[in-house]
Amino acid sequence: MRGMIVPFIKMHGCGNDFVVFDERRQPLDLSPARAAVLADRHTGIGCDQLIVLEPAKTADAFMRIRNPDGSEAGACGNATRCVADILMRETGRSAVTIRTISGDLPATRQRDGMITVDMGPPRLDWADIPLARPLDTLRLELAHGPLSEPAAASMGNPHVTFFVADLEGLPIGTIGPALEHDPLFPQRANIGFAQIIDPGTIRLRVWERGAGLTLACGSGACATLVNAHRRGLARRCAKVIVDGGALWIEWRDDNHVLMSGPATTVFTGQIDLSALPA
């Protein structure tokens, strides 16, 4: 791969940012080690997740998601909207389907430009999260300092939601890593901290496994709305306010969760992959 200059796209959804590479025509050997280098904000391009588009026979593209530590994520709602925007602009269509390791995600562009993704049904059994032992996912036997009894749901990746009276001053940078690696979560977990403003408005911050505190987490917003409704704290449709903007989440009666929000291209560029470690 000497002198292999390849293009990339830098995008974000509500501040949750991504570097997108296209492997649909040729493999780029974007190993976990290379993904970690590219995601580094000091010595690489910098992003919350690295996204690789791969060919898919019965979908418009396969989306592979790498965290900044090189690990692979099963789902990312904000990245799905960004990839949908790329595919829609390529094809001229307003509806596409994106394949992930967690399943197919249909996406549509609305008249206001927002993109809606059908994130599928939440999975609520303890083994689906997964947890290390059988527990009621509505109220987990888990506590850390003043936090206790979170709810859990999987949106293709594991999410745990703590409901708090006030997000301000919560030391998420300290609490998040400890909870992410708690023995209860054999595959680690994304840790959400949610404040219910009213039944139609939720304030959310998420410590993402392998990525840390991000400006937005789409799958986390979906899991939070599901968990809040299960607790009787929110309606089936709510605005979820994240650090980087707002997402609109609906848990439909057919059990599918819809997420709507923006997708923004920041810039395009090129990089010599042969200069990176194998």
N, C-alpha and C positions, 0 to 999 in steps of 0.2 A: 504493500500500500504506500510506496514511496511517492511523495508529491501528490497525494490524493486530495484535491481541493473539492469540497462538496458544499452545497448551499444549505442554509438552515433558515427557519423563521422563528423570531421571538414574538410570543403572544402572551396575553394574560386575560383571565376572567375575574373581574373584581379584585385585581391585584395579585391573584394566585398565578405565578408566571411560569412559562414553559419555553423550552427550546425544542423545536419540531424538526426532525430529520425524515427524509423520505427514502425508504428501502424498497419501494414497490417495483423498481426497475433493476436495481442491483444491490447486493448486500454491502453493508458498510462496516461490518465487524464492530458494532457498537457494544462492546462487552461491558459488564458491570463496572470494571475498573475505568474504562474510557468514559462511561456515563458519569461516574463520580468526578472525574477531572473536568468534564464539560460543565457540570452543574456548579462547580466551585465559583463563587462570586469574586474571588481575588485572582485566581490563576486560570479560570476558564471563561465561559460565556456568562454563566450564572443563571440559576433557575431553581424553582421549587421542585419541578420534575422534568425529566428528559422524556420526550415523546418520540416514538419511532413508528412511522407508517409502514405497514407491510401488506403484501397482497392478500386478498380474501376472495374465495370463489363465489360465495353467495351473500356477500356484503360489499359495501363500497370500499372498505379498507379495514385492515386489522390495526388496532392501536395498542402498542406496547408501552408500558409506563415504568420508568425507572426513577426511584427516589435518589436524593443527593448522595446517599451512602452506597448506591449501586444496587440496592435490593429492588425487587419487582413488586409493583402495586397491582391490585386486582381491579380497581376502579378509581376514576377521578372525574367527577361531574364537570368541573370547570374546564379540564383538558378536553373532555368530550365535546363541549360547545365550541372550543377553538378548532378542533379537528373538523367538526361539522361545518364550520364556516369555510375552512379551506376547501373541503369537498364540494360544498354548494357553489362556491365561486368557480371551481374547476368545471363543474358539470352544468351550471346554469339552473340546477334544480333547487327547490325549496324544501326537499325532504331527502334524507340519506339514512343509511344504516351503518353503524360502526361496530365492528366485532372486537371484543376484549376477552381476556381469559376468564372473565366472570359472566360472559354472555353477550348477546347482541343488544345494542342500544339505538333505537330509532330516534332521529332528531328532525325537527322542522323549524323553519324560520317564520316568525310571526310578522305581521304587517308593520309593526313598530321597529323591526330589525332585531328584536330579541330572539334568542334561540331556545327552544324548548326540547328537552331530552327526556324520553321515557326511561327512567332508571330501573324499571321493573319492580317486582314486589319485594318488600323487605323480608328478611329471614330472621325469625325471632326465637327459634329454639336455641338452647344453650350450645348444642353441638354445631350449629350453623355459624356462630359468632367467629371462632369457636372459643369456648371456655375450657378450663382444665378439669372441671367437674360439673355435675348437674346442679344448676341454680335457676331460680326464677329470674328471667331477664328483665322483668319489669322493675324489680328492686334487688340489685345484686348485694350480696354480703361483702361489701368492700368499703373501706374508709381510709382516708388519708388526711390527717389534721382535722380541720373543720368540715371536710367534705365526706359525705357518706351516701350509701344507697343509690348509686347511679342506675340508669336503665341502659340496656344494650340492644343493639340491632345491627344486622349486617346488610350493607347495600353493595355486596360484592367484595367488601372489605370490612374488617371489624371496627365498630364504633361503640363507644361508651359515652353517655351523656350525664354529667352532673348538673343538677338544677340549683342555681345559687340566687341569693337575694340581690347581690350587687357584684358585678364583674370588676369594678374599679378596685385596684389595689391587690387583686388576687395574684400571687406569685406563680404564674403559669410556667415560667421558665424553670422553676424548681420543681413544681408539682408534676408537670407534664411528663418529664423523662422518667420519674419514679413510677408513675402509673402506667406509662407505655410498656415498661418492662416488668410489671407486676407478674408474679408466677401464675396468676389466674388466667393470663392471656398467653397461650403457648405460641401464637404467631404475632405477639405484641398487639397493640391496639391503638387506634386513633382516639384521643381523649378530648371530648367536647365539654365546654363550660357555658351553660345557657342561662340567660336571665329572661324571664317572661315579662314583657312590657304590658301586654294585654293579650287576649285570646287570638288575635290576628297578627301579633308582632313579637318577634323573638330576637334578642341580641345574643350573638354567638361568637366565641373564639375557640379555635381547635388547635391542639398540639397533635400534629400529624406524625405517625410512626415513620421513622427514617427521614423526616424532613424538618421537624420542629414546628414552631409557631408560624403559621402562614397568614396572609391577609384574607384568605377565603378558603373554604373547603366545601365543595359542592355536595359530595356524598355525605359529608358531615352535616350539612344543612338538612339534607333529606332524612338522615337518621334522627336528627334532633326533632324535626317536626313529627315524625312517627312516634318517637318516645314521649314527646310532650302531649300528643293527642291520647296516647295510651294511658297516660297519667291523669287525663282530664284537665290539662293545663292550657290546651290550645285547640283551635278548630282544625278541621282536616285541610284547610288551606291557610297559609300564613306567609307574611313577609319576614324573611330572616336577614337581619342586619349583621354583616360581617365587617371586619376592619377596612376592607377595600370597597365596600358598596353594599348592594342588597340583592338577594335572590328571592324568587317567588316559588314556593314549594306547595304542591297539592298531593295529598294522599287520596286517590280516587276510591270510589266504592268498589271498583274491580280489583283493588289491592295494589295497583301500580302507583308508583310515585313519580310525579312530573316535576322537573326543575326548569325554571326559566330565568335567563339572565343574559348579560352581554358577552361578547367575544371580541377582543381587540388585538389587532396586529401592531406591534411596537416598531419592529424594523426587520429587514432581511439582511443576510450576510453570507460570508463564506469562511470556511476554516480548513486548514490542512490537517486531516486526521492522522496522517503518517507521522506527525510530530508528537502525537500523544502516546502514552504507554499502551502496550498491547493488552 
